[in-house]
Amino acid sequence: MLFDKAQIGGIVAKCRIVRSATFEGLADAKGYPTEHLLQNYEKLADGGSGIIITGMMAVSPFEPHQHNQLRISSDDCIAPLRELTRRVHAHGGKIIAQLVIMGSAIAVPEGPGNIISPSGVPEKIVTAEAPLHILTANEIKELTRHLADAAGRAVKAGFDGIQIHGAHGYLISKFLTPYFNKRTDEYGGSLQNRARFLMNCIHAVRTAVGPAYPFWLKLNSADYMAEGGMTFEESKVVMTAAADAGINAVEVSGGNTASLPRQGPIRAIRRTKEPMYFASCAAEAARLLKDKADVGVVGGFRDVDAMETCLATTDIAFISLSRPLLREPDLPLRWQHGSKEPALCISCSRCFKADNVSCIFNEETEA
C-alpha cells in the first residue's frame, strides 16, 4: 500500500509517504526562497515523496516572521513561490503550502509587528523576549482574513493544496489549549469557544480557495502537558468539526513548548526505541473521520515494513516523515527500489537550527 498511487486529501499522489512540514531556515531577507532551498525541494521531489508540505510560511504582517522563514504575507511573495512550485512540478512532485500564524512560539523574530497571544500567558520555555500582545477580538478577525488572503496567494502561486498549522503551540494551537487561553470572551472557556478561531479560519480559507481545492489541517492529538493541555478527546471533537467544515485531510501530531519531556509520546520523540508515537491516536482518529477526511500521522516512522503494517491494519491514509528526509531526501525511492534498511535518522534533533536546517551527519560528510 505504501507505494501505491493514491488520492490523499484531494491530491493524487504517487505514494502514501508525505514530507511533513519542516522548517528550513533558508529564505532570504525578504522571506523569498533561496536557490539553496529550491534545490532542496527538487531533491525531495526526485526522492520519491508522494506529497511535499513546505516549511511553515508566515501569513500575517501583524506579527514578525521567524528568522529566515518563507513568507506568503503579501502579494510580492507570489512570484518567488511560483518558482518553487514550478521546480517541484518539473521534477514530478506535488507540493502543499503550510500556513502559520506564529504567536509566542516564535523563536527568533525578525521584522516589525507584535508577539501575539490569546491571553498573555508566557511560554514555559522562553522563546521571543518581547512582551506579549494580547489580541483583541477585532485583531483576531483581522488575522483570520490574513490567513484567507495567504491561502488565495498559495492558489495563485501554483501550490497543489494548503495546510493550516494548528499544532505545536503556534497561535491556533494556543487558542485550543486552556493553559494558554484564559480569555473570557467568545474565544475562550469552552472547547467550542477555544476552537472558534480555528473554525473561523477554516471557513474563511475555504471561501477563499473554493470548494474543490485541497485543504489540510495539522493538529495535535493532545498537548501532553501536566495540566491545562488540550486532551485527545477534545482533539477528536475539533477534528470532526474541521472535517465537517471542509478540511480534506488531518495530519496528527502532538505536543508544544510546554509538553512534559518524559510523558508518553513526547518522550519518544528523541528515542528511536519507541517508534510511531502518535500512531494509535491517528488510527482512532482515522476510524472516527472515515468517509469525512483522510487522516495521516507524523512521528517516529523509520521502518518501511512497520509503515506498511500501519497502513494495512488501520484506516490511516498517509504517513509523514520530517527528520529522516533531512538526512535522506531520497529515502522513499530507496525503499521503493527494494531496500529494507531503516532510515538512517537517529532522532537526535540536532538538525534544527535558526538557519540552514540540515542533518549534521550530512554536513560532516560534505566537510
C-alpha positions as CSV (number, residue, x, y, z in Angstrom):
1,M,0.0,0.0,0.0
2,L,2.8,2.4,0.9
3,F,3.9,2.9,-2.7
4,D,0.6,2.6,-4.5
5,K,-0.7,5.6,-6.3
6,A,-3.5,7.1,-4.2
7,Q,-5.7,10.1,-3.8
8,I,-4.9,11.7,-0.4
9,G,-6.7,14.8,0.9
10,G,-7.9,15.7,-2.6
11,I,-4.4,15.2,-4.3
12,V,-3.4,12.4,-6.5
13,A,0.0,11.2,-5.1
14,K,2.5,8.7,-6.4
15,C,2.7,7.1,-3.0
16,R,1.5,7.5,0.6
17,I,4.7,9.0,2.0
18,V,4.3,12.7,2.7
19,R,7.2,15.0,3.6
20,S,5.8,16.7,6.7
21,A,6.4,20.4,7.0
22,T,10.0,21.0,8.1
23,F,11.3,24.5,8.8
24,E,14.3,25.0,6.6
25,G,15.7,28.4,7.6
26,L,16.6,29.0,4.0
27,A,14.6,32.0,3.0
28,D,16.3,35.3,2.1
29,A,15.9,38.6,4.0
30,K,12.7,39.3,2.1
31,G,11.2,35.9,3.0
32,Y,11.7,34.6,-0.5
33,P,13.0,31.1,-1.3
34,T,16.8,31.0,-2.0
35,E,18.4,28.8,-4.7
36,H,19.6,26.5,-1.9
37,L,16.0,26.0,-0.7
38,L,14.8,25.5,-4.3
39,Q,17.4,22.8,-4.9
40,N,16.4,21.1,-1.6
41,Y,12.8,20.8,-2.8
42,E,14.0,19.4,-6.2
43,K,15.8,16.7,-4.3
44,L,12.7,15.9,-2.3
45,A,10.6,15.6,-5.4
46,D,13.2,13.4,-7.1
47,G,13.5,11.3,-3.9
48,G,10.0,9.8,-4.2
49,S,7.8,11.6,-1.6
50,G,4.2,11.5,-2.8
51,I,3.5,15.0,-1.5
52,I,5.8,17.6,0.0
53,I,4.5,20.0,2.6
54,T,6.5,23.2,2.8
55,G,8.1,24.5,6.0
56,M,5.7,26.9,7.8
57,M,5.2,30.1,5.9
58,A,4.4,33.4,7.7
59,V,0.9,34.7,6.7
60,S,0.4,37.9,8.7
61,P,2.1,41.3,8.6
62,F,0.7,41.9,12.0
63,E,3.5,39.8,13.6
64,P,7.2,39.4,12.9
65,H,8.3,36.4,10.9
66,Q,10.8,33.8,12.0
67,H,14.4,34.3,11.1
68,N,14.9,33.0,7.5
69,Q,11.3,31.9,7.2
70,L,9.3,31.8,4.0
71,R,6.6,34.5,3.7
72,I,3.3,34.4,2.0
73,S,2.0,37.5,3.8
74,S,1.9,39.9,0.8
75,D,1.4,39.7,-3.0
76,D,5.1,40.2,-3.7
77,C,5.7,36.7,-2.4
78,I,3.6,35.1,-5.2
79,A,6.1,35.2,-8.0
80,P,9.1,33.8,-5.9
81,L,6.8,31.0,-4.6
82,R,5.6,30.2,-8.1
83,E,9.2,29.4,-9.0
84,L,9.2,26.9,-6.0
85,T,6.1,25.1,-7.3
86,R,7.4,25.2,-10.8
87,R,10.6,23.5,-9.8
88,V,8.8,20.8,-7.8
89,H,6.3,20.1,-10.6
90,A,9.1,19.9,-13.1
91,H,10.5,17.1,-11.1
92,G,7.2,15.2,-10.9
93,G,6.3,16.3,-7.3
94,K,3.2,17.6,-5.6
95,I,3.5,20.4,-3.0
96,I,1.3,21.9,-0.3
97,A,1.9,25.3,1.3
98,Q,1.8,25.2,5.1
99,L,0.4,28.4,6.5
100,V,1.1,29.5,10.1
101,I,0.4,32.3,12.5
102,M,3.3,32.1,14.8
103,G,2.2,33.7,18.1
104,S,4.5,33.5,21.1
105,A,6.1,30.2,19.9
106,I,8.3,32.3,17.5
107,A,11.9,31.7,18.4
108,V,13.9,34.3,16.5
109,P,11.6,37.1,15.4
110,E,12.5,39.5,12.6
111,G,10.8,42.5,11.2
112,P,8.0,44.7,12.6
113,G,5.0,43.6,14.5
114,N,3.8,42.3,17.8
115,I,4.5,39.0,19.5
116,I,0.8,37.9,19.8
117,S,-1.0,35.7,22.3
118,P,-4.6,34.8,23.2
119,S,-4.2,35.8,26.9
120,G,-0.6,36.9,27.5
121,V,0.4,33.7,29.2
122,P,4.2,33.3,28.6
123,E,5.9,30.2,27.2
124,K,7.3,27.8,29.7
125,I,10.4,27.6,27.5
126,V,11.4,31.2,26.7
127,T,11.5,31.9,23.0
128,A,11.0,35.6,22.0
129,E,11.9,38.1,24.7
130,A,9.5,40.9,23.6
131,P,6.4,41.4,25.7
132,L,3.3,39.6,24.6
133,H,0.4,41.5,22.9
134,I,-3.0,40.1,23.9
135,L,-5.2,40.0,20.8
136,T,-8.4,41.9,20.7
137,A,-11.5,40.4,19.1
138,N,-11.1,42.7,16.1
139,E,-7.4,41.7,15.7
140,I,-8.4,38.0,15.7
141,K,-10.8,38.7,12.9
142,E,-8.0,40.5,11.0
143,L,-5.7,37.5,11.5
144,T,-8.5,35.3,10.1
145,R,-8.5,37.5,7.0
146,H,-4.8,37.4,6.7
147,L,-4.8,33.6,6.7
148,A,-7.5,33.5,4.0
149,D,-5.6,36.1,1.9
150,A,-2.5,33.9,2.2
151,A,-4.4,30.9,1.0
152,G,-5.5,32.8,-2.0
153,R,-1.9,33.6,-2.8
154,A,-1.0,29.9,-2.5
155,V,-3.5,29.1,-5.2
156,K,-2.0,31.8,-7.4
157,A,1.5,30.6,-6.8
158,G,0.6,27.1,-8.1
159,F,0.5,25.0,-4.9
160,D,-1.4,21.8,-5.1
161,G,-3.1,22.5,-1.7
162,I,-2.6,24.2,1.6
163,Q,-2.3,23.1,5.2
164,I,-3.1,25.2,8.3
165,H,-0.7,24.6,11.1
166,G,-2.9,24.1,14.2
167,A,-0.3,22.2,16.3
168,H,2.9,22.5,18.3
169,G,2.0,25.7,20.3
170,Y,1.7,28.1,17.4
171,L,-1.2,30.6,17.7
172,I,-4.1,28.4,16.6
173,S,-2.8,25.7,19.0
174,K,-2.5,28.2,21.8
175,F,-6.2,29.1,21.4
176,L,-7.1,25.4,21.7
177,T,-5.0,25.0,24.9
178,P,-6.7,26.0,28.2
179,Y,-3.4,26.7,29.9
180,F,-2.6,29.5,27.4
181,N,-6.2,30.6,26.6
182,K,-7.6,32.3,29.6
183,R,-10.0,34.5,27.6
184,T,-13.5,35.2,28.9
185,D,-15.0,36.3,25.5
186,E,-16.3,34.2,22.7
187,Y,-12.8,32.8,22.0
188,G,-12.2,31.3,25.5
189,G,-13.6,29.0,28.0
190,S,-15.5,26.0,26.5
191,L,-13.9,23.9,23.8
192,Q,-16.4,25.3,21.2
193,N,-15.1,28.8,22.1
194,R,-11.4,27.8,22.1
195,A,-11.9,26.3,18.7
196,R,-13.7,29.3,17.3
197,F,-10.6,31.0,15.9
198,L,-9.6,27.8,14.1
199,M,-13.1,27.2,12.8
200,N,-13.4,30.8,11.6
201,C,-10.1,30.4,9.8
202,I,-11.3,27.2,8.1
203,H,-14.5,28.8,6.9
204,A,-12.6,31.9,5.6
205,V,-10.0,29.9,3.9
206,R,-12.5,27.5,2.3
207,T,-14.4,30.5,1.0
208,A,-11.2,32.0,-0.4
209,V,-10.0,28.9,-2.2
210,G,-13.3,27.4,-3.3
211,P,-15.0,24.1,-2.6
212,A,-12.6,21.8,-4.5
213,Y,-9.2,23.0,-3.6
214,P,-7.3,20.5,-1.3
215,F,-7.2,21.9,2.3
216,W,-5.4,20.2,5.1
217,L,-5.0,20.7,8.9
218,K,-2.2,19.8,11.2
219,L,-3.4,19.2,14.7
220,N,-2.1,17.9,18.0
221,S,-3.5,14.6,19.2
222,A,-3.0,16.2,22.6
223,D,-0.8,18.7,24.2
224,Y,0.7,16.2,26.7
225,M,1.0,18.8,29.4
226,A,1.0,18.3,33.2
227,E,-2.2,20.4,33.4
228,G,-4.3,22.7,31.2
229,G,-3.5,20.9,27.9
230,M,-5.9,20.0,25.1
231,T,-6.8,16.3,25.5
232,F,-7.2,13.7,22.8
233,E,-10.9,13.6,23.5
234,E,-11.1,17.3,22.8
235,S,-8.9,16.9,19.7
236,K,-11.3,14.4,18.2
237,V,-14.1,16.8,18.6
238,V,-12.1,19.5,16.9
239,M,-11.0,17.2,14.1
240,T,-14.6,16.2,13.4
241,A,-15.8,19.8,13.3
242,A,-12.9,20.7,11.0
243,A,-13.8,17.8,8.6
244,D,-17.4,18.8,8.6
245,A,-16.3,22.4,7.7
246,G,-14.4,21.3,4.6
247,I,-11.0,20.0,5.7
248,N,-9.8,17.2,3.3
249,A,-7.1,15.8,5.5
250,V,-5.8,15.9,9.1
251,E,-2.2,15.3,9.9
252,V,-2.0,14.1,13.5
253,S,1.0,15.2,15.6
254,G,1.3,16.3,19.3
255,G,2.9,18.5,21.9
256,N,4.0,22.1,22.3
257,T,6.7,24.0,24.1
258,A,5.1,23.3,27.5
259,S,4.7,19.5,27.0
260,L,6.3,17.2,29.6
261,P,9.5,15.9,28.1
262,R,9.1,12.5,29.8
263,Q,5.4,11.9,29.2
264,G,4.1,9.3,26.8
265,P,4.7,10.0,23.1
266,I,6.6,13.2,23.8
267,R,9.3,11.1,25.5
268,A,9.7,9.1,22.3
269,I,10.5,12.0,20.0
270,R,14.2,11.7,20.8
271,R,14.2,7.9,21.3
272,T,14.3,5.5,18.3
273,K,13.3,2.7,20.7
274,E,9.7,3.9,20.8
275,P,8.7,4.4,17.2
276,M,5.4,5.7,15.7
277,Y,4.4,7.5,18.8
278,F,1.2,9.1,17.6
279,A,0.1,6.2,15.5
280,S,-2.6,4.8,18.0
281,C,-4.2,8.2,18.3
282,A,-4.1,8.7,14.5
283,A,-5.7,5.2,14.0
284,E,-8.6,6.1,16.3
285,A,-9.0,9.5,14.6
286,A,-9.0,7.8,11.1
287,R,-11.8,5.5,12.3
288,L,-13.7,8.5,13.5
289,L,-13.3,10.5,10.3
290,K,-13.7,7.7,7.9
291,D,-15.7,9.0,4.9
292,K,-15.2,12.5,6.1
293,A,-11.5,13.3,5.7
294,D,-8.2,11.4,5.3
295,V,-6.1,11.1,8.4
296,G,-2.3,10.8,8.4
297,V,0.3,10.7,11.1
298,V,3.8,12.0,11.7
299,G,6.4,11.0,14.2
300,G,8.9,8.2,14.7
301,F,8.4,6.3,11.4
302,R,11.7,4.8,10.5
303,D,11.0,1.2,9.2
304,V,9.3,0.5,5.9
305,D,7.7,-2.8,7.0
306,A,6.2,-1.1,10.1
307,M,4.8,1.7,7.9
308,E,3.2,-0.9,5.5
309,T,1.7,-2.7,8.5
310,C,0.3,0.6,9.9
311,L,-1.4,1.3,6.6
312,A,-2.7,-2.2,6.2
313,T,-4.2,-2.6,9.7
314,T,-5.7,0.9,10.2
315,D,-7.7,3.5,8.3
316,I,-4.7,5.8,8.3
317,A,-4.3,7.2,4.7
318,F,-0.7,8.5,4.7
319,I,2.4,8.6,6.8
320,S,4.5,11.7,7.1
321,L,8.3,12.0,7.6
322,S,10.3,15.0,8.7
323,R,13.8,14.4,10.1
324,P,14.5,11.2,8.1
325,L,14.1,13.2,4.9
326,L,16.6,15.8,6.1
327,R,19.2,13.0,6.2
328,E,18.0,11.1,3.2
329,P,15.8,13.1,0.8
330,D,15.7,10.0,-1.4
331,L,14.6,7.6,1.3
332,P,11.2,6.8,-0.2
333,L,12.9,5.9,-3.5
334,R,15.4,3.7,-1.7
335,W,12.6,1.8,0.0
336,Q,10.6,1.6,-3.2
337,H,13.6,0.0,-5.0
338,G,13.6,-2.8,-2.5
339,S,15.9,-1.8,0.4
340,K,14.5,-2.8,3.8
341,E,17.1,-0.9,5.8
342,P,15.6,1.5,8.3
343,A,16.0,5.3,7.9
344,L,19.4,6.5,8.9
345,C,17.9,9.2,11.1
346,I,18.7,8.6,14.8
347,S,16.2,11.3,16.1
348,C,18.9,13.4,17.7
349,S,17.1,16.7,16.6
350,R,20.5,18.4,16.1
351,C,19.3,19.3,12.6
352,F,17.1,22.1,13.9
353,K,18.9,25.4,13.9
354,A,17.9,29.0,13.4
355,D,19.0,28.8,9.8
356,N,20.1,26.2,7.2
357,V,18.2,23.4,8.9
358,S,20.0,20.2,7.8
359,C,21.3,16.8,9.1
360,I,24.6,17.2,10.9
361,F,25.8,13.9,9.6
362,N,25.4,15.1,6.0
363,E,27.3,18.3,7.0
364,E,30.2,16.2,8.4
365,T,30.3,14.1,5.2
366,E,30.3,17.2,3.0
367,A,33.0,18.8,5.1
